[in-house]
Amino acid sequence: MKKTLLLCFIHGFKGGDDTFGGFPEHLRAIVQNGLPKIRILAIQYPKFETQGDLTKCVSKFREWLQEKIIDLEVENGSPSPTIDPSVRTILIGHSMGGIVAADTAILITSDKMIESSEPDKPETTQFNSLMFPYIQGVLAFDTPYLGISPGVVAHGAEGHYNTASAALTQLSGLSSAIWGTKEATDATKDKKPVAALPAPPAAPATGWAKWGKIAAAAGGVAAVAGAGTAAFINRDKITSGWSWVGSHLEFVGCLMQGENLRKRVSAMVEMRENLDVGWANLYTRLGKQAVSKNDGSMVGSVIGNTRTFCNLPKKNAKDFWQEAINDAAHDETGAHMAMFYPKDNPGYYGMADAAKKLIVEWSSNDWYESSTGEQSSTIPMEHEL
């Protein structure tokens, strides 16, 4: 029987059909070259509501995936999909989609939900190898399994402070037209515009104490500036890292549950060891365009010049993280959003090749070698559902 490997793509928070661009078909094609004995299919999970409960999202995705796999197993004429499945799946998630993928794999193999467990209670996961659907691997792209890096907020906050202060200083320069010059009357010559704020220090001291003052000033700019000036400043903040991360933290509460984040990572490591289910997280790291501490950035001098979107593990899970450098991105959020677009990510093809190598490695096993012949029929599959 000809076997089928299904590459199932799951977008992240507020993502949609355009999240992956042409990457699903590109990856499918190069994986097909690496695994010629089986058929490779690529599908995308339809756009879903990302503001709801994570456990409900995982349950809905699992049901959807089961239906797709059952259709394939029936068409393949598989005698026993659970004992000897003809279809195996690689769950591929971007950003929060990687958490949905991991939680789905954990649910299928252990019948447990990470989010429904008690955060302060350590658990030992018992895995079941007779899983359906059969998950061959979980491949994540820039998934914040251990939370979002502080640098995403920090660099954005510093940028906002500098931009806002410069804008307000420029507006304050119009004071002569509003309040008069030195020759103005006594009633107006000492009056200052409401929008006036001091410029940022020329050479700010390092340290979190000083940084906290700057961050606080940045957060209070809108209130001090007034409605008109705030509107002017906000025009440059619509797609900023600060507001973008803020929306994540507002709607995706699982990123605030540190113990559950660690449980999820531990469960995936155990799954890899016990069931040989592949797992990796290809994370973005800023390259040549990144601001470093040598460029006068206060944030760089405090948190260093290695800039990533997601926090990195320091211990046993470190081997499962692989960097994907973007030399064109100026900030973490931009690199995160541009992963699958070659014109914005010079490392696109290297990243795709790294993903292919992982999938080929995970799938080169007895199941793959047992694939023979052709499918009983051709199944129409859409890349975007």
C-alpha positions in Angstrom: 0.0 0.0 0.0 1.3 3.5 -0.9 1.6 5.6 2.2 0.7 9.2 2.6 2.4 11.9 4.7 0.1 14.9 5.3 1.7 18.3 6.0 -0.9 20.2 8.0 -0.3 23.9 8.4 -1.9 25.8 11.3 -1.7 29.6 11.4 -1.2 31.7 14.5 -2.9 34.5 16.4 -5.1 36.5 14.0 -3.6 34.6 11.1 -5.4 33.4 8.0 -5.1 31.9 4.6 -2.3 34.2 3.6 0.0 33.5 6.6 2.1 30.9 4.9 2.1 32.4 1.4 3.5 29.8 -1.1 5.4 28.0 1.6 3.1 24.9 1.9 3.5 24.0 -1.7 7.2 24.7 -1.7 7.8 22.6 1.3 5.6 19.8 0.0 7.6 19.7 -3.3 11.0 19.5 -1.6 9.8 16.9 0.9 8.4 14.8 -1.9 11.9 14.8 -3.4 13.3 13.7 -0.1 10.7 11.0 0.5 10.0 9.6 -3.0 8.4 6.3 -1.8 5.3 8.0 -0.3 2.8 10.6 -1.4 3.2 14.1 0.3 0.1 16.3 0.6 -0.2 19.8 2.1 -3.3 21.3 3.6 -4.1 24.4 5.7 -6.4 24.5 8.6 -9.1 27.2 7.8 -9.1 30.5 9.5 -10.3 30.2 13.1 -11.3 32.4 16.0 -8.2 33.0 18.0 -9.8 34.9 20.9 -11.5 31.9 22.4 -10.4 29.2 24.9 -7.3 27.3 23.8 -8.7 23.9 24.8 -11.8 24.5 22.6 -9.6 25.4 19.7 -7.5 22.3 20.1 -10.6 20.1 20.3 -12.1 21.6 17.2 -8.8 21.2 15.3 -8.5 17.6 16.4 -12.0 16.8 15.1 -11.3 18.5 11.8 -8.0 16.6 11.4 -9.6 13.3 12.2 -12.2 13.8 9.5 -9.5 14.6 6.9 -7.4 11.5 7.9 -10.4 9.2 7.9 -11.3 10.3 4.4 -7.7 9.5 3.3 -7.6 6.2 5.1 -10.9 5.1 3.4 -9.7 6.1 0.0 -6.4 4.3 0.6 -8.3 1.1 1.6 -6.4 0.9 4.9 -7.5 -2.3 6.7 -6.7 -0.9 10.2 -6.0 2.9 10.5 -5.1 2.7 14.2 -2.9 -0.5 14.1 -1.3 0.1 10.7 -2.2 3.6 9.4 -1.5 4.5 5.8 -1.5 8.2 6.7 0.8 10.0 9.1 0.8 13.7 9.8 3.3 16.4 10.4 1.6 19.3 12.2 3.2 22.6 11.1 2.3 25.7 13.2 3.4 29.3 13.0 3.5 31.3 16.2 0.5 30.3 18.3 -0.3 27.6 15.7 2.7 25.7 17.1 1.1 25.6 20.5 -2.2 24.3 19.0 -0.1 21.7 17.2 1.8 20.6 20.3 -1.4 20.5 22.5 -3.1 18.4 19.8 -0.2 15.9 19.7 -0.2 15.7 23.5 -4.0 15.3 23.6 -3.9 12.5 21.0 -1.1 10.6 22.6 -2.1 11.0 26.3 -5.7 12.2 26.3 -4.7 15.2 28.4 -5.0 18.9 27.9 -2.1 21.0 29.1 -4.4 24.0 29.7 -6.8 22.0 31.9 -4.1 20.7 34.2 -3.3 22.2 37.6 -0.5 24.7 37.0 1.3 24.0 40.2 1.0 20.3 40.1 3.9 18.4 38.5 2.7 15.6 36.2 4.3 12.6 34.5 2.7 12.1 31.1 1.6 8.5 30.1 1.8 8.2 26.3 -0.2 5.8 24.1 1.6 4.7 20.9 -1.7 3.6 19.3 -2.7 7.1 18.3 -5.2 8.3 15.8 -4.5 10.4 13.8 -0.9 9.3 13.8 1.4 12.3 14.5 4.8 11.8 13.0 6.1 15.2 14.1 5.4 18.7 15.2 7.3 21.4 13.4 6.9 24.9 14.8 7.9 28.2 13.3 8.7 31.0 15.8 6.3 29.5 18.4 6.6 31.2 21.9 6.6 27.9 23.8 8.3 29.7 26.6 6.8 33.1 26.1 7.6 36.1 24.0 11.0 37.7 24.4 11.2 40.8 26.6 13.2 42.4 23.8 10.1 42.6 21.6 8.4 44.9 24.0 11.6 46.6 25.2 12.9 47.7 21.7 9.4 48.8 20.8 9.0 50.8 23.9 12.3 52.6 23.5 11.5 53.4 19.9 8.1 54.8 20.9 9.7 57.0 23.6 12.3 58.4 21.2 9.8 58.9 18.4 7.2 60.5 20.7 9.7 62.8 22.3 11.0 63.9 19.0 7.5 64.6 17.7 6.5 66.5 20.8 9.7 68.5 20.7 9.0 69.4 17.1 5.5 70.4 18.0 6.8 72.4 20.9 8.9 74.4 18.4 5.6 75.9 17.2 5.2 77.6 20.6 6.2 81.0 19.1 3.2 80.8 16.9 0.9 79.6 19.6 2.2 81.4 22.8 4.2 84.3 21.3 7.9 85.1 21.4 10.1 86.7 24.1 8.3 89.9 23.3 5.0 88.5 24.2 2.9 90.0 27.0 3.5 89.1 30.6 0.2 87.1 30.6 1.5 84.7 28.0 5.3 84.8 27.9 5.7 82.2 30.7 3.0 79.9 29.4 4.1 76.6 28.0 2.4 74.3 25.5 0.6 71.3 27.0 2.4 69.0 24.6 5.9 70.0 25.7 8.1 67.1 27.0 11.8 67.0 27.5 13.9 65.2 24.9 15.4 61.9 25.8 18.8 62.0 27.5 21.7 62.2 25.1 23.6 59.3 26.8 21.2 57.4 29.1 22.7 55.3 31.9 22.4 51.6 31.6 20.5 49.4 34.0 16.9 48.3 34.5 16.1 51.1 36.9 16.8 53.8 34.2 15.1 51.7 31.6 12.0 51.5 33.8 11.8 55.3 33.9 12.0 55.5 30.1 9.4 52.8 29.6 7.1 54.6 32.0 7.6 57.9 30.2 6.7 56.2 26.9 3.6 54.8 28.3 2.4 58.1 29.6 3.0 60.1 26.4 -0.5 59.9 25.1 -2.0 61.2 28.4 0.4 64.1 28.6 0.3 65.1 24.9 -3.5 65.4 24.6 -5.8 64.1 22.0 -4.4 66.0 19.0 -0.7 65.1 19.6 -1.6 61.5 20.6 -3.3 61.0 17.3 -0.2 62.2 15.5 2.0 59.9 17.5 -0.3 56.9 17.1 0.0 56.9 13.3 3.3 55.2 13.6 2.2 52.7 16.3 -0.6 50.8 14.5 1.6 47.8 13.5 4.2 48.3 16.2 5.7 45.5 18.3 4.2 47.0 21.5 0.6 47.0 20.4 0.9 43.7 18.6 2.4 41.9 21.6 -0.2 43.6 23.8 -3.0 42.1 21.8 -1.4 38.7 22.2 -1.2 39.0 25.9 -4.8 40.2 26.1 -6.3 37.4 24.1 -3.9 34.5 24.5 -3.8 33.9 28.2 -1.8 30.7 27.9 1.4 32.8 27.3 1.0 34.1 30.9 0.9 30.7 32.5 4.6 30.0 33.0 4.2 26.6 34.6 2.0 25.3 31.8 4.5 26.6 29.3 7.2 24.5 30.9 4.8 21.5 31.2 4.1 21.7 27.4 7.8 21.8 26.6 8.6 18.9 28.9 5.7 16.8 27.4 7.0 17.4 23.9 10.5 16.3 25.0 9.1 13.2 26.6 7.0 12.4 23.5 10.1 12.6 21.3 12.0 10.2 23.6 9.1 7.7 24.2 7.2 7.7 20.9 9.8 9.0 18.4 7.5 11.9 17.5 9.6 14.6 15.9 9.6 18.1 17.4 11.4 21.3 16.5 11.0 25.1 16.7 12.6 27.1 13.9 12.8 30.6 15.5 13.6 33.9 14.0 16.7 35.8 14.9 17.5 39.3 13.6 20.6 39.6 11.6 22.4 42.5 9.9 19.7 45.1 10.2 19.2 44.6 14.0 20.1 47.4 16.4 22.9 46.4 18.6 24.3 47.9 21.8 27.1 49.4 19.8 24.5 51.6 18.0 23.6 53.5 21.1 20.5 51.5 22.0 19.9 51.6 25.7 17.9 48.4 25.5 20.7 46.7 23.6 23.1 47.6 26.5 20.7 46.0 29.0 19.4 42.8 27.3 22.2 42.3 24.7 22.1 42.4 20.9 20.8 38.8 20.2 17.2 39.6 19.2 14.6 36.9 18.9 10.8 36.9 18.9 10.4 34.0 21.3 12.2 33.1 24.5 14.9 30.4 24.1 15.3 27.4 26.4 18.5 27.2 28.5 18.5 23.5 29.4 17.1 20.2 28.1 14.9 21.5 25.4 17.7 23.6 23.8 18.5 21.0 21.2 14.9 21.3 19.7 15.3 25.0 18.9 17.0 26.0 15.6 17.6 29.6 14.6 16.3 31.0 11.3 18.2 34.3 10.7 16.5 37.2 8.8 19.1 39.7 7.7 16.5 42.1 6.3 14.2 42.5 9.2 14.5 45.6 11.4 12.5 44.3 14.4 11.4 41.1 16.0 7.8 41.4 15.0 8.7 42.1 11.3 10.9 39.0 11.2 8.1 36.9 12.8 5.5 38.0 10.3 7.8 37.7 7.2 9.1 34.2 7.7 7.3 32.7 4.7 8.0 35.5 2.2 11.3 35.3 0.3 11.3 39.0 -0.6 11.2 40.0 3.1 13.3 37.1 4.4 16.6 36.4 2.7 16.9 33.2 4.8 13.6 31.8 3.4 15.2 29.0 1.3 17.6 28.0 4.0 14.8 27.8 6.5 12.7 25.7 4.0 15.7 23.3 3.5 16.1 23.0 7.3 12.4 22.1 7.6 12.6 19.5 4.9 15.6 17.8 6.5 13.7 17.5 9.8 10.6 16.0 8.2 12.7 13.6 6.1 14.6 12.5 9.2 11.5 12.0 11.3 9.7 10.1 8.5 12.6 7.8 7.4 11.5 4.7 9.3 9.9 1.3 8.9 6.5 2.8 8.0 8.1 4.7 5.2 10.0 1.7 3.9 6.9 -0.4 3.8 5.2 1.9 1.3 4.5 0.1 -2.0 2.3 0.5 -5.1 -0.2 3.3 -5.6 -3.3 4.6 -3.8 -6.6 2.9 -4.7 -7.7 6.3 -6.1 -6.7 9.8 -6.4 -8.0 12.1 -3.7 -8.5 15.8 -4.6 -6.9 17.9 -1.8 -6.8 21.6 -1.7 -3.9 23.5 -0.2 -6.2 26.0 1.3 -9.5 24.8 2.8 
